[in-house]
Amino acid sequence: IIKHNKFDNIIGIDLGIKTFAVDNLGNTIENPKILKQHQDKLAKAQRKLAKISRLKLGKEKRLAQKSHVARLYSKAVNIREDFLHKTSKNLIRNNDILILEKLNIQNMVDSNSFKNLNRGIMDCAWRKLIDMIVYKAEEAGKQIIFVDANGTSQECSKCGQVVVKNLSVR
């Protein structure tokens, strides 16, 4: 890593599902798995809404339950947004240059090779985090560098040689 006078702190960030983010120094940010925390309450509330709708128990009850489901989703979204704002603010505050993978998240979600990971990818909200980092970096005068994601997880962290690994190992 080249150190410049103007840019003292350079950090590379790898986003993931198991661990939300890992930097090149080995520091990790744990994934809060917000949707998973609220999944049971949401499922129960949605089942109740479906039952009310199916039994035609009245418009007021259905609207009240629909509002309850919306509040639960809103709460999960607000918690996720708060986590993303705090994480991006911390990354920008402590670093001058951030190096991120150029991820095509929509293709990852649509692809069959990530079929079991779709919900986890969407729950992490990587795109929103990247957008927050970019606009906060612009405001703070920090620099963001995007690198091609192909093969980055296959390089040895010690010697730099490419070691072919399957997705479960990466």
N, C-alpha and C positions, 0 to 999 in steps of 0.2 A: 504494500500500500504506500502510495506516494503521499507524503505530508507536505502541505502548502502552508504558508504563513496565514493566509486568509481562511483556509479551510483546515481546521485542526482535527475535526471529528468526521471520519468517513465510515459509514456503516452499510453493510449489505444485509438485506432482509429476505428471508425465505418464508413464504406463507404456507400454512398447512392446516390440516383438519385436526389431527390428534393434538398437536401443539400449534396454537394459533399463529405464532411467529417465532422464528429463531434468527438471531443476528449472527454475523460472522465471528463474534467474540464468544458465542455459545450461550448468550443470555436468551431466555425463553419467555414468552408471554403465553400463559395457559389459555386454552379455548374455554370460554364460559358456557358454551352449549346452551344458549338461552332457550331455543325452541324445545330442546329436550327437557329442560326444567319445567316448562309450562305445558308440555304435551298432554299430560294426564288431565289437567283441569280443562284444557281446550276440548279434548275428546269427550269428556263427560258433558260439558256444556253444549257441544254440538249434537250429541246423542239426544239430550233433552229437547233441544230445538227441533230436531227431526221428529221426535215423538209428538211434540205439541202440534207440529204442522200436519203430521199424519192423522192424528186423532181429531183435528179441527177443534181444538179446545178454546178458541177465541182469539180474536185479532190482538187484543191487548197483551195477553200472555205471550203470544208469538213475538210481538214487537219488543216486549221487555226482555225475553230470552235472546233475541237477535242482538239487542243492544248489549247484553251481558257478554255474548261471544265477541262482539266487536271491541269491547273494553279489554277483554283478555288479550286479544291480538294486539291491541294498541299498547298495552302494558309491556308485552314482549318486545315490540318494535322500539319502544322508548328506552328500555333497558339496553338493547343492542346498540342503539344510536349513542347512548351515553358512554358505553364501553368503547365504541369506535372513536368518538370525539376525544376521550381521555387518552387512548392509546396513540392516536395520531398527534395530538398536542405534545405528548411526552417524547415521541420520536423526533418531532421537529425541534423542540426546545433543546434537546441534548445532542443534536447532530447537525453538521453543516452540509454534508452531502449524503444523500440516501440513494442506495442502489437497490432497485426492485426488479423482479422478473416481469417481463411483458407477458402476462397471462391472457389467454383467450377463454375467459370464464364461461361464456355462453356455449362455446363448443364443448367445454368440459362437461357441462350439465346435459347437453344434448347427446353427447357421445355415449355409445354402449359400453365402452371400456371403463367408464366411471359410473356405471349404472347404480351400484350400491352406495356410491358416495354423494349422489345428487343432493339429498337432503342436508348432509353435512356441509357441502360446499355452499349451498344457499344460506344455511344458518350462519356461516362465518361472515358472509357479506364482504368478501374481499374487494369487490368492485367499489363499494361505498367507502371502504377504508382507503383504497388507492386514490379515489377522488378527493377525499378529505386531506390526505397527505399532500396531494398536488396543490390544492388551493391554499392550504396553510403554509406550504413552502414558498409559494409565490408571495404571499403577504409578508413572510418573515425574511425574504431574500435568500432563501436556501436553495440548493440545487438538487434536482431529482434526475437520476439516470436510470433508464430502463434497459435491461439486457434481455436477449432472447432466452426463453425458458428451456429450449431444447437442449437436453444433455447436461443442464446445470446440476441436477441431482445425481448425476452419474460420475462426476469428478470427485476424486479422492480429496478430502479436506486437508490432508497432510502433504501429499506429493503432487497433486494436481493432475495425475494421470486419469484417463477415462476408464472406468470399470463398469462394464455393462451389468445393470441390475434390473430386476423386474419391479413392478409397481409396489408390491408389498414390502420389498426391502428398502426402496427409496423413501 
